[in-house]
Amino acid sequence: MATSDGRRVRPYLATRGRTRPVQDIAIEALVSTTTNGRDHGADPEPERERILRLCHSPRSVAEVAAIVSTPLGVARVLVADLESENLVRVADPHAAYAGSSEPARNLSVLERVRDGLRRL
């Protein structure tokens, strides 16, 4: 990770040293920016700002970590913080497809997770 002037920053500075999110978020959970998040304006923390812009269309937490170039643990903490501020919504795909008779949709979720993990 780097600052706007190009200096390297340790990833866990973005989480103030926290390594666990305030609530458990699965790596395959889908993150999307809420209306509040879209209207939030510029966030002083660049990683949070990137997540808000990135998730205008739903992305898995694994994808967010890969695209924002942060460790998965950092992405989970930041996403959980954003959710607690009602700036993003986190949807658990397991709940959405529980009891679903549509295996193709389940496969699609797994493929997205696999692709996100490959990018890490």
matplotlib code that plots the C-alpha trace (Angstrom):
import matplotlib.pyplot as plt

x = [0.0, 1.2, 0.2, -0.8, 2.8, 4.0, 5.4, 4.9, 2.5, 2.0, -1.4, -2.6, -2.2, -5.4, -7.2, -5.4, -3.7, -7.0, -6.7, -10.3, -13.5, -16.2, -18.5, -17.5, -17.6, -17.1, -14.6, -17.3, -19.8, -20.9, -20.2, -22.2, -22.1, -25.3, -26.9, -25.3, -21.9, -22.4, -23.3, -20.6, -18.1, -14.3, -13.1, -9.9, -8.6, -7.7, -8.5, -12.0, -12.5, -11.4, -13.8, -16.7, -16.0, -15.3, -18.5, -21.0, -21.5, -21.4, -18.0, -16.9, -14.7, -11.9, -12.3, -12.1, -8.9, -7.3, -8.3, -7.5, -4.2, -4.7, -4.4, -7.7, -7.8, -7.4, -10.2, -12.5, -11.9, -12.4, -15.6, -17.0, -16.3, -18.0, -21.0, -21.3, -21.4, -24.1, -21.8, -21.8, -24.2, -22.8, -24.9, -24.1, -24.5, -25.1, -28.3, -29.4, -29.0, -29.9, -32.3, -31.9, -32.5, -30.3, -26.9, -25.7, -26.1, -24.2, -21.4, -21.3, -20.6, -17.9, -16.3, -16.2, -14.6, -12.1, -11.2, -10.9, -8.5, -6.4, -5.9, -4.5]
y = [0.0, 3.5, 7.1, 9.7, 10.9, 7.4, 6.4, 2.8, 2.2, -0.9, -2.4, -2.6, 1.1, 1.4, -0.6, 1.0, -2.3, -4.3, -7.7, -8.9, -7.2, -6.1, -8.8, -12.0, -11.4, -14.3, -13.8, -14.7, -12.1, -9.6, -5.9, -3.1, 0.7, 2.1, 5.4, 6.8, 5.5, 7.1, 10.4, 10.2, 12.3, 11.8, 9.6, 10.6, 7.0, 6.0, 2.3, 3.1, 5.5, 2.9, 0.3, 2.7, 3.5, -0.1, -1.5, 0.5, -2.9, -5.9, -7.5, -10.3, -9.4, -11.5, -9.4, -6.1, -7.3, -8.2, -5.0, -2.7, -4.6, -5.1, -8.3, -10.1, -9.4, -5.7, -5.7, -7.6, -5.1, -2.1, -3.6, -4.3, -0.7, 0.7, -1.6, -0.4, 3.2, 2.2, 3.1, -0.4, -3.4, -6.9, -9.7, -13.3, -15.4, -18.5, -17.0, -15.9, -19.4, -21.5, -24.1, -22.9, -25.5, -23.4, -25.0, -22.8, -19.7, -21.4, -22.3, -18.7, -17.5, -20.1, -19.1, -15.5, -16.4, -18.6, -15.8, -13.3, -15.6, -16.1, -12.4, -12.2]
z = [0.0, -0.7, 0.3, -2.3, -2.4, -3.1, 0.3, 1.4, 4.3, 6.4, 5.5, 9.1, 9.6, 7.6, 10.3, 13.2, 14.0, 14.2, 12.6, 13.1, 11.8, 14.2, 12.7, 10.9, 7.1, 4.7, 1.9, -0.6, 0.9, -1.7, -0.9, -2.5, -1.8, -0.3, -1.2, 1.9, 0.7, -2.7, -1.2, 1.4, -0.5, -0.4, 2.5, 4.1, 4.1, 0.5, 0.9, 2.2, -0.7, -3.2, -1.7, -1.8, -5.5, -6.4, -4.9, -6.9, -8.4, -6.0, -5.4, -3.1, -0.2, -1.9, -5.0, -3.0, -1.3, -4.7, -6.5, -3.7, -3.1, 0.6, 2.6, 3.0, 6.7, 6.1, 3.5, 5.9, 8.7, 6.4, 4.8, 8.3, 9.4, 6.3, 6.9, 10.5, 9.2, 6.6, 3.7, 2.2, 2.4, 2.9, 1.5, 2.6, -0.6, 1.5, 2.9, -0.5, -2.0, 1.1, -0.2, -3.7, -6.4, -8.8, -8.7, -11.6, -9.4, -6.6, -9.0, -10.2, -6.6, -6.2, -9.5, -8.5, -5.2, -6.9, -9.4, -6.6, -4.7, -7.7, -8.0, -4.5]

ax = plt.figure().add_subplot(projection="3d")
ax.plot(x, y, z, "-o")
ax.set_aspect("equal")
plt.show()
